[in-house]
Amino acid sequence: MHCRLITIHYPSLFINTMASTEITQNDPIQDQPTIGLIGMGAMGTMYTKYLSEAGWKKIAVCDIPTKYESLKSAYQGTPGVTVYPDGHAVSRISDFIMYSVEAEYIDRVVAQYGPSTKVGAVVSGQTSVKAPEKEAFEKYLPEDVHIVSIHSLHGPTVSPVGQPLVLIKHRAPDSALHLVECIFRCFRSRYVYLTYEDHDLVTANVQAVTHAAFLTMGTAWASMKSYPWEQGQYIGGIETVKVNIMLRIYANKWHVYAGLAILNPSARVQIDQYATSATELFKLMLAGDVPTLRARMYQAREAVFTQTGQTRTPIFLSEDVLDQFTIGSARKDGINGNGVSPTGTSAPRSNSHLALLAMVDCWAHLGIQPFVHLDLAATPIFRMWIGVAEYLFRSTDRLDQALHSAVWDVSHRSDDLEFVVAARGWSQCVSFGDFELYRKRFAETSSFFESRFEEANKIGSAMIKAISDSNGK
């Protein structure tokens, strides 16, 4: 069968949607590769689920030895899945091995199990930061095995269909890459081919600052000891996206974001610039310096939105559609995107949107072109974050209203102050490189919002699907 090759070129990056058919889950069991997964956290569990449902018949999984019995019980009767006591047992028999462990621990785990890798096997990692993974693989894996790493650029609760799946052919022949392509074709993801170095740069651009923005929102709101969207604030339209994504992030595991931020040098630079942008813009707001603030944001708009993406369809859905995904009492009370409830009570309409102003300012200062990354390897969260930024900045009226509110409307001034303090706090936390400090900071905020997680995950998943479907993704 001939393969159709579609390639989009960027500097040292490309997307390739080549499909191949030589190895499938429909082949006789003796002809199928043994697929090994070391680490059964959220992503390892997701991978196992989709591989099993697709019909792969030889899936070997393991976690830390103390979880062996509980894991055996959980997967009893699951088609194709066999649980093993440790990574040695998985490594010795598997033709493809994926390490799905936290980036902080990848060196230790590969040092322990890497030497047991089957001769000629293909080894991969599913860490969000590839520099430590690359170092561990080169240090501990035998020379007679191949390295083709992967990374699904979405969380475990998001369907992989249509989402980017990064493939990194590092130390391997084409046949090894081909095997990985065949195994994961059942995910129906978009293959994105990168180097280790390009991966870390792209994921910093796509994920690090985006996560930092939502982490900062959550910390700022938690510091105020209230759910502002249930008190007539942050309701409808842009605010719906902010609240839902913030809650989804804090409902996840802290290490997902810590490794990406702390172990990725590019991420550190970007998170620091985001905090700097928020601080400098807030100082202009306090000084009432409208001309300087307006000139700075219009220059940022020119750099990020005017020079790129002119002909593409906007991402953002209408406020009427987004209002369907409002959470909490605001949804129950029927407050709409215009900030008006059926009882006639008005919710605040003005907002400085400091989080978005700082984001676009950060992109402009670092020379980041988000639409390049949107086409290349956008996560669902990044897609929505660009969407709301685009919605604000492409409308001169909306942008001017935000700038007017930033300087003259003090109703959100205390919120903006908390946001700046939180942004600087997260930046310092990342610069210290302290995982325990990151965990404590994340957990403190997460515990405040815990009662809203179940609702937010359901509504947030529906919102992501609606936005993805509307943009043909």
Secondary structure by P-SEA (a helix, b strand, c coil): cbbbbbbbbccccccccccccccccccccccccbbbbccccaaaaaaaaaaaaacccbbbbbccccaaaaaaaaacccccccccccaaaaaacccbbbbbcccccaaaaaaacccccccbbbbbbcccccaaaaaaaaccccccbbbbbbbcccccccccccbbbbbbbccccaaaaaaaaaaaccccbbbbbbcaaaaaaaaaaccaaaaaaaaaaaaaaaaaccccccccccccaaaaaaaaaaaaaaacccccccccccccaaaaaaaaaaaaaaaaaaaaaaacaaaaaaaaaaaaaaacccccccccccccccccccccccccccccccccccccccccccccccccaaaaaaaaaaaaaacccaaaaaaccccaaaaaaaaaaaaacccaaaaaaaaaaacccccaaaaaaaaaaaaaaaaaaaaaccaaaaaaaaaaaaaaaccaaaaaaaaaaaaaaaaaaaacc
